[in-house]
Amino acid sequence: MRRLPVRRLLSLATLVAVGAATLGTAACGGDAADAGGSGPVTLRLGYFPNITHAPAVVGVEKGIFAEKLGSDVKLETKTFNAGPAAIEAVFSGALDATYIGPNPTVNAFSKSKGEAVRVVSGAASGGVALVVKPEITSVEQLRGRKIATPQLGNTQDVALRYWLKEKGLQTTKEGGGDVKVVPQENAQTVETFTSGAIDGAWVPEPFVSRLVNAGGKVLVDERDLWPDKKFVITNLLVSTKFLTAHPDVVKKLVEGQVAANEFVNTKPDEAQQAISDHIGKITGKPLDVKLIKQAWPTLEFTNDPIASSLKTGLDHAVAVGLTEPVDLNGLYDLKYLNEVLQAQGKPEVTQP
């Protein structure tokens, strides 16, 4: 997201430290308004500092969320590089909302028996591919090869295993079968790819572009496997408790999301620079703007959470034996998103 999800773009020690520190601070902090005081409502928003979370990164960096939330809402932001950590923060009450991938979204909904979370908006689609060594030109040539994914059971891991299954190639959780699936940190993939330890990887951006720059080639652009080339990679999830207590704040957050996507889509150069700068502030090393520009065309920043693709992804995970079926009824609450879109004269998103 994941049943065991992770989208680990930028898995850096400094980033982990920042996420842990901010989470600890939030857990110890208080909200004067929520506690019955007269202070502003505090909204604690999580996100990953990477390209697939561009609306969140840009919304924070350019002050878009702060502007839309207004002076009555105190915005606190926390960065994560793993889906489970963000979901645990939501469950513990240390986080009110987070940008996150499909698998941890399903996990959170399933583990809480449909009670703890709601998806209130989409954010991004696409940005994932299978990159392989140049001599590999067909799926059959993957037989006996080692292909990396970010983590066993995460969104890309499920996509790879299901695609191989559809092509008649078997995999096992232990890394056996016709194709050896090797879960590893995304940050390792370029090194293991160039050293020959793996023959390819099914990964999100910017690691697709990094592997291509390291001599790999795209064998499968995951967009080609989905209707209209659209599938959710990031959506905006809120705590049901916070949504019930502060629906007005959630609507303002959604307004911020829509405005951030508008900025990302209409001012791509400025958005790309903002992403580079913001990641630099968090990790100490800005992400190369050239790399961001290279990856950009594979992504679509959309307010539609593309619910059908999340359901299909769950079906794929069940098919390859990585999770049990989950009833997703009630996961989406797009009321505020559609109110915001309608007010701006934009097409509404179909409520799943």
C-alpha positions in Angstrom: 0.0 0.0 0.0 -0.3 -3.7 2.2 -0.8 -6.8 3.6 2.8 -6.2 4.2 3.1 -3.1 2.2 5.7 -0.6 1.5 6.4 2.0 -1.0 10.0 2.8 0.0 11.2 5.6 -2.2 14.1 7.4 -0.6 14.8 4.9 2.2 17.4 7.0 3.9 18.5 6.8 7.5 18.0 10.5 7.9 14.5 10.2 6.6 13.7 7.5 9.1 15.1 9.5 11.9 12.9 12.5 10.9 9.8 10.4 10.7 10.5 8.8 14.1 11.2 12.1 15.7 8.1 13.8 14.4 6.0 10.9 15.2 7.3 10.8 18.8 6.6 14.5 19.2 3.0 14.1 17.9 2.3 11.2 20.2 3.3 13.4 23.2 1.5 16.5 22.0 -2.0 17.7 22.5 -4.8 19.4 20.7 -6.3 22.2 22.8 -9.5 22.3 20.8 -10.0 18.6 20.8 -9.3 18.5 24.5 -12.0 21.0 25.1 -9.7 24.1 25.1 -10.0 27.2 23.0 -7.0 26.7 20.7 -7.1 25.9 17.0 -7.8 22.4 15.8 -4.5 20.5 15.0 -4.4 18.5 11.8 -1.5 16.0 11.7 -0.8 15.1 8.1 1.5 12.4 6.9 3.2 11.9 3.5 6.2 10.4 1.8 8.8 12.8 0.4 8.9 11.3 -3.1 7.6 11.9 -6.6 4.5 9.7 -6.3 3.4 12.0 -3.4 4.0 15.1 -5.4 0.6 16.8 -4.5 1.5 16.4 -0.8 5.1 17.5 -1.1 4.1 20.6 -3.2 1.1 21.3 -1.0 3.4 21.5 2.0 6.4 23.2 0.4 4.3 25.9 -1.3 2.0 26.6 1.7 -1.1 25.5 -0.2 -2.5 23.3 2.6 -1.8 26.0 5.2 -3.6 28.6 3.1 -6.7 26.4 2.6 -6.9 25.3 6.2 -6.7 28.8 7.5 -5.7 30.3 10.8 -8.2 28.2 12.8 -6.3 25.0 11.9 -2.7 24.2 13.0 -1.0 22.0 10.4 1.6 19.5 11.6 3.3 17.4 9.0 5.2 14.1 9.4 7.2 12.2 6.8 7.3 8.5 6.4 9.0 6.1 4.0 7.0 3.0 4.8 3.2 2.4 4.6 3.0 0.4 7.9 4.6 3.2 9.9 2.0 5.7 8.6 -0.9 3.4 9.3 0.4 2.6 12.8 0.5 6.4 13.4 -3.1 6.7 12.3 -4.1 3.7 14.5 -2.3 5.1 17.6 -3.9 8.5 17.2 -0.7 10.3 16.3 -1.8 11.0 12.8 -5.1 12.3 11.5 -4.6 12.0 7.7 -2.0 10.6 5.4 -1.1 10.3 1.7 -0.5 6.6 1.2 -0.6 3.8 -1.4 -3.3 1.2 -2.1 -2.1 -1.8 -0.1 -1.7 -0.1 3.2 -5.1 1.5 2.6 -6.6 -1.9 2.2 -4.7 -3.2 5.3 -5.9 -0.4 7.5 -9.5 -0.8 6.4 -9.3 -4.6 6.9 -7.5 -4.6 10.2 -10.0 -2.1 11.7 -13.0 -4.0 10.3 -13.9 -1.1 8.1 -14.0 1.4 11.0 -10.7 3.4 11.3 -10.1 5.0 7.9 -11.8 6.6 4.9 -10.3 7.6 1.5 -11.4 11.1 0.7 -9.4 11.8 -2.5 -7.1 10.5 -5.0 -3.6 12.0 -5.6 -1.6 10.1 -8.2 -1.7 7.3 -10.8 1.0 5.5 -12.7 4.8 5.8 -12.2 5.6 2.0 -12.0 7.5 -0.3 -14.4 9.5 -3.5 -14.7 13.0 -2.6 -15.7 15.3 -5.4 -16.9 18.8 -6.0 -18.3 18.9 -5.1 -22.0 19.3 -8.7 -23.2 15.9 -9.7 -21.8 13.3 -9.0 -24.5 10.4 -11.3 -23.5 8.6 -12.6 -20.4 9.9 -16.2 -21.1 13.4 -14.9 -20.8 12.7 -14.1 -17.1 12.6 -17.8 -16.3 15.3 -18.5 -13.7 16.1 -14.8 -13.3 16.0 -12.7 -10.1 13.6 -9.8 -10.1 13.4 -7.4 -7.2 10.4 -5.7 -5.6 10.2 -3.3 -2.7 8.8 -5.8 -0.2 7.0 -9.1 -0.1 3.3 -8.4 -0.6 3.6 -4.7 -1.3 1.8 -3.2 -4.3 4.6 -3.7 -6.8 5.3 -7.2 -5.5 1.7 -8.2 -6.1 1.7 -6.6 -9.5 4.8 -8.6 -10.6 3.6 -11.9 -9.2 0.2 -11.6 -10.8 1.6 -10.5 -14.1 4.0 -13.5 -14.1 1.1 -15.8 -13.1 -0.9 -14.6 -16.0 2.0 -15.4 -18.3 2.3 -18.9 -16.9 5.3 -18.4 -14.6 5.1 -19.3 -11.0 6.6 -17.6 -7.9 6.7 -18.5 -4.2 6.8 -16.3 -1.1 10.2 -17.9 -0.3 11.8 -16.7 -3.6 11.5 -19.9 -5.5 9.5 -20.9 -8.6 10.1 -20.1 -12.2 11.1 -16.5 -11.4 13.0 -15.7 -8.2 11.3 -12.6 -6.6 13.8 -10.8 -4.4 12.2 -8.3 -2.0 14.7 -5.5 -1.1 14.8 -1.8 -0.3 14.3 0.4 -3.4 17.5 2.2 -2.4 19.5 -1.0 -3.0 18.1 -1.8 -6.5 20.5 0.3 -8.5 23.5 -1.3 -6.8 22.2 -4.8 -7.0 21.2 -4.3 -10.6 24.5 -2.9 -11.8 26.4 -5.6 -9.8 24.4 -8.4 -11.5 22.8 -9.6 -8.3 19.4 -9.1 -9.8 18.2 -9.1 -13.4 15.5 -6.5 -13.0 13.0 -4.9 -10.7 9.3 -3.9 -10.6 9.6 -0.6 -8.9 8.0 2.9 -8.7 9.6 6.2 -9.7 12.2 7.6 -9.3 13.8 4.1 -9.3 12.5 3.2 -12.7 14.4 6.2 -14.1 17.5 5.4 -12.0 17.6 1.8 -13.3 17.1 3.0 -16.9 20.0 5.4 -16.4 22.0 2.5 -15.1 21.7 0.6 -18.3 18.3 -1.1 -17.9 15.3 -1.0 -20.2 11.6 -1.0 -19.5 10.0 -4.3 -20.3 6.6 -3.5 -18.8 5.1 -0.1 -18.2 2.4 -1.0 -15.6 0.1 1.7 -17.1 -0.3 -0.7 -20.1 -1.9 -3.3 -17.9 -4.8 -1.1 -16.7 -7.9 0.3 -18.4 -7.2 3.8 -19.8 -3.6 3.4 -18.4 -4.9 4.5 -14.9 -4.3 2.9 -11.5 -4.0 4.3 -8.1 -0.5 4.7 -6.6 -1.3 7.3 -4.0 -4.6 8.4 -2.3 -5.5 10.6 0.6 -6.7 8.8 3.7 -8.2 10.2 6.9 -9.0 8.9 10.3 -12.7 8.2 10.6 -12.5 9.6 14.1 -11.1 12.9 12.9 -13.5 13.0 9.9 -16.4 12.6 12.3 -15.1 15.3 14.7 -13.9 17.8 12.2 -15.7 17.4 8.8 -15.1 21.1 8.1 -11.3 20.6 8.5 -11.3 17.6 6.2 -13.1 19.5 3.5 -10.5 22.3 3.8 -7.8 19.6 3.5 -9.5 18.2 0.4 -9.6 21.8 -1.0 -5.8 21.9 -0.4 -5.4 18.6 -2.2 -7.3 19.8 -5.2 -5.4 23.1 -5.3 -2.1 21.2 -4.9 -2.9 19.0 -7.9 -3.9 22.1 -9.9 -0.5 23.6 -9.1 1.3 20.4 -10.0 -0.5 20.0 -13.3 -0.4 23.6 -14.4 3.1 24.6 -13.2 5.2 21.4 -13.6 8.6 23.1 -13.7 7.9 25.0 -10.4 6.4 21.9 -8.9 9.4 19.8 -9.8 11.8 22.3 -8.3 9.6 22.4 -5.1 9.8 18.6 -4.8 13.6 18.7 -5.2 13.9 21.5 -2.6 11.5 19.9 -0.1 13.2 16.5 -0.2 16.5 18.3 0.3 15.3 19.9 3.4 14.2 16.6 4.8 17.0 14.3 3.8 19.9 16.8 3.4 20.2 16.0 -0.3 17.8 17.4 -2.9 16.5 15.0 -5.5 18.0 15.7 -8.9 15.5 17.8 -10.9 16.6 16.1 -14.1 15.6 12.8 -12.6 12.2 14.2 -11.6 11.7 15.5 -15.1 12.6 12.1 -16.5 10.0 10.4 -14.3 7.3 13.0 -14.6 5.6 11.8 -17.8 4.9 8.4 -16.4 2.7 9.9 -13.6 -0.8 11.4 -13.7 -1.8 13.6 -10.8 -5.5 13.1 -10.3 -8.1 13.7 -7.6 -9.9 10.5 -8.7 -8.8 7.7 -6.3 -9.5 5.2 -9.1 -11.3 2.9 -6.7 -11.7 0.1 -9.3 -8.0 -0.3 -9.6 -7.6 -0.7 -5.8 -10.3 -3.4 -5.8 -8.6 -5.1 -8.7 -5.2 -4.9 -7.0 -6.8 -6.6 -4.0 -8.2 -9.3 -6.2 -4.7 -9.9 -7.7 -3.2 -10.2 -4.2 -5.8 -12.8 -3.3 -5.1 -14.7 -6.6 -1.4 -15.0 -5.8 -2.0 -16.1 -2.2 -0.7 -13.0 -0.4 -3.9 -11.9 1.3 -7.5 -12.9 2.1 -10.5 -11.3 0.5 -11.6 -8.0 2.0 -15.0 -6.3 1.8 -14.2 -2.7 0.8 -17.7 -1.4 1.2 -17.6 1.9 3.0 -13.9 2.7 2.4 -14.5 5.7 0.2 -16.1 9.0 1.3 -15.9 11.4 -1.6 -18.6 13.8 -0.4 -16.2 16.6 0.2 -14.1 16.0 -2.8 -17.2 16.3 -5.0 -18.4 19.4 -3.2 -15.0 21.0 -3.9 -15.0 19.9 -7.5 -18.6 21.0 -8.1 -17.9 24.4 -6.7 -15.0 24.8 -9.2 -17.1 23.6 -12.1 -15.1 20.5 -12.4 -16.4 17.0 -13.1 -17.4 15.0 -10.0 -15.8 11.7 -9.2 -18.1 8.7 -9.1 -18.7 7.4 -5.6 -17.8 3.7 -5.6 
